[in-house]
Amino acid sequence: MDADALLEQSLPAPMRLLFVADLHYELKQFDWLISHAADFDAVIIGGDLLELGSILEPDVQIVVVEKYLGRLCQQKPLLVCSGNHDGDARSAANESTCHWLRDLKAGQLFVDGDSVELGDVLITICPWWDGPVSRAEVESLLARDAEKPKKRWVWIHHSPPDKSPVSWAGKKFGGDEFLVGWIQHYQPDLVLSGHIHNAPFNAKGSWNDRLGKTWVFNPGRQIGPCPAYLIFDLDKMSVEWVSQEDQVVRQLDGPERGISGLAGAAAGA
């Protein structure tokens, strides 16, 4: 990973974080973010800002999304990781890379490879990996940040852990098996993901789960002007999931429970 992509920035301690993922070029949902960003201490987007199936070329989508991100980061700190729809180039290893997002970072915008300190919380922004070379970059990023002092550690990683309700696609799991190993090794406090759109809306799926001490989340994707979203209150140690289907608050400082499919019962909604 390029040295200029490994930015560490200290910002004021947060109380409320807004997390969304998988906007897939739904401009009304970007508009919703613009209108609500001021209500939070920071905004986090967990990948798939673009839509590969759109009739619009990716270059056209990128121009529009860059303008939205520019407006958002003028209001509040904005943390964005790439997803599998966001690549705009191939690396020397023929793996998908998201150059446009890394080139865009400035001011209060933080992207793939960045580390952001929000008070005593360290947030690691993981890029989408597409093969062994880019996967090794994510592993190096996590190993680097594991050495840094922190009270709480949060990862932004587009794909959720495999064999978890947050990665249940209805007929099979669609998560990242390597992420499971990284979580088990480092035990971060929170992992914020997306990618499996319907996981929270399936009977066997969920918007939250837990692996040891690590909470993992996937807000899901819904149609309409408002995205499904999560509100984290790090002062009260709570999270609220808001969607067209339900609105649920869960405490994050309760006893540990196993992750469904890996070590116990589902956390549930």
Number of C-alpha atoms within 10 A of each C-alpha: 15 8 7 10 16 15 14 16 14 13 15 12 15 18 16 20 19 22 27 25 30 28 25 21 19 18 15 15 20 20 14 13 22 16 11 13 21 14 13 18 19 25 25 21 27 29 29 24 25 26 19 17 10 11 7 12 12 18 12 9 18 18 11 14 19 15 10 16 20 17 13 24 21 14 18 17 22 23 26 30 30 30 29 21 20 25 21 14 13 13 13 8 11 11 15 20 22 22 16 17 22 22 11 14 22 11 11 17 21 27 28 28 25 26 26 21 20 20 15 16 20 24 24 29 29 27 29 25 22 18 12 11 16 19 17 13 17 24 15 14 21 20 13 12 17 16 8 10 11 15 10 16 22 21 22 28 29 31 26 28 28 21 19 29 33 40 33 26 20 16 8 10 20 20 24 17 13 13 19 18 13 16 21 14 9 13 19 23 20 20 26 25 31 31 27 25 19 21 27 29 23 15 11 18 25 25 26 26 26 27 24 17 20 23 22 25 27 34 32 28 24 19 12 11 14 19 25 27 22 26 18 23 19 16 10 12 14 15 21 17 24 17 19 12 10 11 13 12 14 14 13 19 10 9 8 13 18 17 24 21 13 14 13 12 14 21 20 16 16
